[in-house]
Amino acid sequence: MEIDSNKITAVVLGLIGIIVFPLGIIWSLNNLFSLQIQYTFFNWLSIVFIQIYIQIILKASFIGASKK
């Protein structure tokens, strides 16, 4: 059984993105608007939820879109 390195790389980058990207959103909002959002697990989790929710909504909206 061969292990495809492309799939492993995609999984690792996806996991890193899920961990780091929400922290970047909190950091950018704090810098742009001076919101003073703290870096807590629940704030991180809420950004992950928003990120996944937006991805699901966008995928659902483009499923029926056809190319002309």
N, CA, C and O atoms as CSV, one atom per row, in Angstrom:
chain,resi,resn,atom,element,x,y,z
A,1,MET,N,N,0.842,-1.177,0.000
A,1,MET,CA,C,0.000,0.000,0.000
A,1,MET,C,C,0.883,1.234,0.000
A,1,MET,O,O,1.694,1.438,0.903
A,2,GLU,N,N,0.712,2.053,-1.028
A,2,GLU,CA,C,1.485,3.286,-1.121
A,2,GLU,C,C,0.719,4.429,-0.476
A,2,GLU,O,O,-0.509,4.496,-0.524
A,3,ILE,N,N,1.478,5.313,0.121
A,3,ILE,CA,C,0.885,6.497,0.721
A,3,ILE,C,C,1.124,7.664,-0.229
A,3,ILE,O,O,2.262,7.956,-0.596
A,4,ASP,N,N,0.051,8.320,-0.618
A,4,ASP,CA,C,0.152,9.439,-1.537
A,4,ASP,C,C,0.589,10.683,-0.760
A,4,ASP,O,O,-0.114,11.138,0.143
A,5,SER,N,N,1.737,11.218,-1.113
A,5,SER,CA,C,2.270,12.364,-0.365
A,5,SER,C,C,1.447,13.622,-0.598
A,5,SER,O,O,1.433,14.511,0.253
A,6,ASN,N,N,0.764,13.714,-1.729
A,6,ASN,CA,C,-0.075,14.890,-1.981
A,6,ASN,C,C,-1.247,14.951,-1.004
A,6,ASN,O,O,-1.604,16.024,-0.518
A,7,LYS,N,N,-1.837,13.800,-0.722
A,7,LYS,CA,C,-2.966,13.772,0.210
A,7,LYS,C,C,-2.513,14.081,1.629
A,7,LYS,O,O,-3.203,14.791,2.361
A,8,ILE,N,N,-1.363,13.555,2.020
A,8,ILE,CA,C,-0.841,13.831,3.360
A,8,ILE,C,C,-0.508,15.306,3.512
A,8,ILE,O,O,-0.795,15.916,4.542
A,9,THR,N,N,0.101,15.876,2.472
A,9,THR,CA,C,0.428,17.306,2.501
A,9,THR,C,C,-0.834,18.153,2.605
A,9,THR,O,O,-0.863,19.131,3.351
A,10,ALA,N,N,-1.870,17.788,1.868
A,10,ALA,CA,C,-3.122,18.542,1.912
A,10,ALA,C,C,-3.766,18.462,3.297
A,10,ALA,O,O,-4.284,19.460,3.797
A,11,VAL,N,N,-3.737,17.296,3.908
A,11,VAL,CA,C,-4.322,17.134,5.245
A,11,VAL,C,C,-3.544,17.946,6.270
A,11,VAL,O,O,-4.138,18.629,7.104
A,12,VAL,N,N,-2.217,17.874,6.212
A,12,VAL,CA,C,-1.393,18.616,7.174
A,12,VAL,C,C,-1.593,20.116,7.007
A,12,VAL,O,O,-1.752,20.832,7.996
A,13,LEU,N,N,-1.586,20.604,5.758
A,13,LEU,CA,C,-1.805,22.035,5.529
A,13,LEU,C,C,-3.215,22.467,5.944
A,13,LEU,O,O,-3.406,23.576,6.443
A,14,GLY,N,N,-4.193,21.592,5.737
A,14,GLY,CA,C,-5.550,21.902,6.170
A,14,GLY,C,C,-5.660,22.012,7.676
A,14,GLY,O,O,-6.318,22.917,8.189
A,15,LEU,N,N,-5.022,21.100,8.388
A,15,LEU,CA,C,-5.054,21.159,9.855
A,15,LEU,C,C,-4.329,22.395,10.381
A,15,LEU,O,O,-4.793,23.042,11.321
A,16,ILE,N,N,-3.199,22.716,9.774
A,16,ILE,CA,C,-2.479,23.930,10.187
A,16,ILE,C,C,-3.330,25.162,9.904
A,16,ILE,O,O,-3.372,26.094,10.707
A,17,GLY,N,N,-4.004,25.162,8.763
A,17,GLY,CA,C,-4.874,26.283,8.421
A,17,GLY,C,C,-6.040,26.449,9.382
A,17,GLY,O,O,-6.409,27.570,9.733
A,18,ILE,N,N,-6.620,25.329,9.808
A,18,ILE,CA,C,-7.737,25.395,10.752
A,18,ILE,C,C,-7.269,25.945,12.097
A,18,ILE,O,O,-8.034,26.619,12.787
A,19,ILE,N,N,-6.030,25.667,12.475
A,19,ILE,CA,C,-5.514,26.150,13.754
A,19,ILE,C,C,-5.057,27.602,13.660
A,19,ILE,O,O,-5.349,28.395,14.555
A,20,VAL,N,N,-4.346,27.965,12.594
A,20,VAL,CA,C,-3.705,29.277,12.509
A,20,VAL,C,C,-4.638,30.350,11.944
A,20,VAL,O,O,-4.604,31.489,12.410
A,21,PHE,N,N,-5.454,30.020,10.970
A,21,PHE,CA,C,-6.287,31.019,10.300
A,21,PHE,C,C,-7.221,31.763,11.254
A,21,PHE,O,O,-7.309,32.986,11.149
A,22,PRO,N,N,-7.926,31.100,12.179
A,22,PRO,CA,C,-8.768,31.845,13.118
A,22,PRO,C,C,-7.977,32.810,14.003
A,22,PRO,O,O,-8.462,33.892,14.334
A,23,LEU,N,N,-6.761,32.416,14.386
A,23,LEU,CA,C,-5.931,33.336,15.177
A,23,LEU,C,C,-5.563,34.563,14.355
A,23,LEU,O,O,-5.492,35.670,14.889
A,24,GLY,N,N,-5.330,34.377,13.069
A,24,GLY,CA,C,-5.045,35.505,12.185
A,24,GLY,C,C,-6.241,36.426,12.035
A,24,GLY,O,O,-6.079,37.643,11.944
A,25,ILE,N,N,-7.437,35.862,12.008
A,25,ILE,CA,C,-8.643,36.697,11.924
A,25,ILE,C,C,-8.802,37.529,13.190
A,25,ILE,O,O,-9.089,38.724,13.116
A,26,ILE,N,N,-8.619,36.907,14.351
A,26,ILE,CA,C,-8.713,37.651,15.617
A,26,ILE,C,C,-7.660,38.745,15.657
A,26,ILE,O,O,-7.958,39.872,16.050
A,27,TRP,N,N,-6.428,38.430,15.255
A,27,TRP,CA,C,-5.342,39.413,15.249
A,27,TRP,C,C,-5.664,40.582,14.323
A,27,TRP,O,O,-5.472,41.740,14.692
A,28,SER,N,N,-6.158,40.277,13.110
A,28,SER,CA,C,-6.437,41.341,12.155
A,28,SER,C,C,-7.594,42.221,12.612
A,28,SER,O,O,-7.547,43.439,12.434
A,29,LEU,N,N,-8.634,41.625,13.198
A,29,LEU,CA,C,-9.748,42.435,13.710
A,29,LEU,C,C,-9.296,43.328,14.856
A,29,LEU,O,O,-9.721,44.479,14.956
A,30,ASN,N,N,-8.429,42.798,15.726
A,30,ASN,CA,C,-7.907,43.602,16.827
A,30,ASN,C,C,-7.097,44.782,16.302
A,30,ASN,O,O,-7.202,45.887,16.834
A,31,ASN,N,N,-6.299,44.565,15.274
A,31,ASN,CA,C,-5.477,45.645,14.743
A,31,ASN,C,C,-6.273,46.655,13.934
A,31,ASN,O,O,-5.998,47.853,14.002
A,32,LEU,N,N,-7.252,46.192,13.172
A,32,LEU,CA,C,-8.016,47.107,12.326
A,32,LEU,C,C,-9.005,47.954,13.120
A,32,LEU,O,O,-9.142,49.150,12.861
A,33,PHE,N,N,-9.683,47.358,14.069
A,33,PHE,CA,C,-10.778,48.040,14.751
A,33,PHE,C,C,-10.559,48.231,16.245
A,33,PHE,O,O,-11.449,48.755,16.915
A,34,SER,N,N,-9.436,47.838,16.790
A,34,SER,CA,C,-9.127,47.942,18.223
A,34,SER,C,C,-10.246,47.345,19.075
A,34,SER,O,O,-10.754,47.994,19.990
A,35,LEU,N,N,-10.618,46.126,18.772
A,35,LEU,CA,C,-11.727,45.462,19.467
A,35,LEU,C,C,-11.319,44.842,20.792
A,35,LEU,O,O,-12.173,44.587,21.641
A,36,GLN,N,N,-10.025,44.595,20.985
A,36,GLN,CA,C,-9.510,43.972,22.209
A,36,GLN,C,C,-10.116,42.590,22.446
A,36,GLN,O,O,-10.473,42.246,23.573
A,37,ILE,N,N,-10.227,41.807,21.388
A,37,ILE,CA,C,-10.688,40.431,21.514
A,37,ILE,C,C,-9.544,39.609,22.101
A,37,ILE,O,O,-8.413,39.674,21.618
A,38,GLN,N,N,-9.839,38.847,23.131
A,38,GLN,CA,C,-8.804,38.036,23.769
A,38,GLN,C,C,-8.604,36.737,22.992
A,38,GLN,O,O,-9.517,36.250,22.325
A,39,TYR,N,N,-7.401,36.191,23.092
A,39,TYR,CA,C,-7.075,34.922,22.442
A,39,TYR,C,C,-7.418,33.770,23.382
A,39,TYR,O,O,-6.545,33.225,24.057
A,40,THR,N,N,-8.692,33.409,23.416
A,40,THR,CA,C,-9.126,32.291,24.247
A,40,THR,C,C,-9.594,31.153,23.348
A,40,THR,O,O,-9.814,31.331,22.150
A,41,PHE,N,N,-9.739,29.985,23.956
A,41,PHE,CA,C,-10.189,28.823,23.195
A,41,PHE,C,C,-11.585,29.040,22.633
A,41,PHE,O,O,-11.851,28.648,21.497
A,42,PHE,N,N,-12.475,29.647,23.387
A,42,PHE,CA,C,-13.851,29.837,22.923
A,42,PHE,C,C,-13.934,30.865,21.803
A,42,PHE,O,O,-14.750,30.715,20.894
A,43,ASN,N,N,-13.104,31.908,21.848
A,43,ASN,CA,C,-13.066,32.858,20.740
A,43,ASN,C,C,-12.512,32.188,19.485
A,43,ASN,O,O,-13.015,32.406,18.383
A,44,TRP,N,N,-11.480,31.378,19.660
A,44,TRP,CA,C,-10.922,30.636,18.534
A,44,TRP,C,C,-11.970,29.693,17.949
A,44,TRP,O,O,-12.124,29.596,16.732
A,45,LEU,N,N,-12.687,29.000,18.835
A,45,LEU,CA,C,-13.713,28.054,18.397
A,45,LEU,C,C,-14.852,28.761,17.658
A,45,LEU,O,O,-15.396,28.217,16.697
A,46,SER,N,N,-15.212,29.957,18.094
A,46,SER,CA,C,-16.277,30.693,17.416
A,46,SER,C,C,-15.846,31.113,16.007
A,46,SER,O,O,-16.655,31.087,15.080
A,47,ILE,N,N,-14.580,31.496,15.845
A,47,ILE,CA,C,-14.089,31.849,14.512
A,47,ILE,C,C,-14.044,30.606,13.619
A,47,ILE,O,O,-14.356,30.692,12.431
A,48,VAL,N,N,-13.660,29.454,14.174
A,48,VAL,CA,C,-13.670,28.208,13.400
A,48,VAL,C,C,-15.093,27.887,12.956
A,48,VAL,O,O,-15.307,27.483,11.813
A,49,PHE,N,N,-16.060,28.060,13.842
A,49,PHE,CA,C,-17.462,27.801,13.498
A,49,PHE,C,C,-17.917,28.734,12.389
A,49,PHE,O,O,-18.563,28.289,11.440
A,50,ILE,N,N,-17.598,30.014,12.486
A,50,ILE,CA,C,-17.985,30.978,11.454
A,50,ILE,C,C,-17.327,30.620,10.124
A,50,ILE,O,O,-17.966,30.691,9.075
A,51,GLN,N,N,-16.057,30.236,10.166
A,51,GLN,CA,C,-15.321,29.873,8.956
A,51,GLN,C,C,-15.969,28.660,8.278
A,51,GLN,O,O,-16.182,28.676,7.065
A,52,ILE,N,N,-16.280,27.629,9.034
A,52,ILE,CA,C,-16.896,26.430,8.463
A,52,ILE,C,C,-18.299,26.736,7.959
A,52,ILE,O,O,-18.702,26.237,6.908
A,53,TYR,N,N,-19.048,27.553,8.697
A,53,TYR,CA,C,-20.401,27.922,8.284
A,53,TYR,C,C,-20.373,28.668,6.952
A,53,TYR,O,O,-21.178,28.383,6.066
A,54,ILE,N,N,-19.456,29.616,6.806
A,54,ILE,CA,C,-19.357,30.379,5.559
A,54,ILE,C,C,-18.960,29.460,4.405
A,54,ILE,O,O,-19.478,29.605,3.298
A,55,GLN,N,N,-18.051,28.520,4.647
A,55,GLN,CA,C,-17.659,27.585,3.590
A,55,GLN,C,C,-18.829,26.714,3.157
A,55,GLN,O,O,-18.991,26.452,1.965
A,56,ILE,N,N,-19.643,26.265,4.093
A,56,ILE,CA,C,-20.800,25.436,3.755
A,56,ILE,C,C,-21.813,26.240,2.954
A,56,ILE,O,O,-22.365,25.745,1.971
A,57,ILE,N,N,-22.062,27.485,3.373
A,57,ILE,CA,C,-23.021,28.335,2.656
A,57,ILE,C,C,-22.539,28.621,1.244
A,57,ILE,O,O,-23.325,28.563,0.299
A,58,LEU,N,N,-21.250,28.931,1.086
A,58,LEU,CA,C,-20.720,29.217,-0.245
A,58,LEU,C,C,-20.762,27.981,-1.139
A,58,LEU,O,O,-21.110,28.084,-2.316
A,59,LYS,N,N,-20.415,26.825,-0.602
A,59,LYS,CA,C,-20.469,25.604,-1.412
A,59,LYS,C,C,-21.899,25.283,-1.812
A,59,LYS,O,O,-22.149,24.863,-2.942
A,60,ALA,N,N,-22.836,25.476,-0.896
A,60,ALA,CA,C,-24.228,25.193,-1.205
A,60,ALA,C,C,-24.763,26.157,-2.263
A,60,ALA,O,O,-25.598,25.779,-3.085
A,61,SER,N,N,-24.287,27.391,-2.244
A,61,SER,CA,C,-24.780,28.354,-3.224
A,61,SER,C,C,-24.202,28.135,-4.612
A,61,SER,O,O,-24.819,28.505,-5.610
A,62,PHE,N,N,-23.004,27.529,-4.679
A,62,PHE,CA,C,-22.381,27.322,-5.985
A,62,PHE,C,C,-22.590,25.926,-6.547
A,62,PHE,O,O,-22.121,25.641,-7.649
A,63,ILE,N,N,-23.273,25.050,-5.833
A,63,ILE,CA,C,-23.498,23.692,-6.328
A,63,ILE,C,C,-24.357,23.725,-7.592
A,63,ILE,O,O,-24.072,23.012,-8.555
A,64,GLY,N,N,-25.391,24.537,-7.593
A,64,GLY,CA,C,-26.298,24.584,-8.737
A,64,GLY,C,C,-25.838,25.540,-9.828
A,64,GLY,O,O,-26.487,25.627,-10.870
A,65,ALA,N,N,-24.750,26.253,-9.623
A,65,ALA,CA,C,-24.298,27.211,-10.626
A,65,ALA,C,C,-23.734,26.464,-11.824
A,65,ALA,O,O,-22.970,25.510,-11.678
A,66,SER,N,N,-24.120,26.912,-13.003
A,66,SER,CA,C,-23.638,26.260,-14.216
A,66,SER,C,C,-22.735,27.211,-14.986
A,66,SER,O,O,-22.914,28.429,-14.967
A,67,LYS,N,N,-21.764,26.621,-15.658
A,67,LYS,CA,C,-20.852,27.425,-16.492
A,67,LYS,C,C,-21.460,27.575,-17.864
A,67,LYS,O,O,-22.047,26.638,-18.406
A,68,LYS,N,N,-21.314,28.765,-18.425
A,68,LYS,CA,C,-21.851,29.004,-19.776
A,68,LYS,C,C,-20.733,29.181,-20.752
A,68,LYS,O,O,-20.978,29.392,-21.940
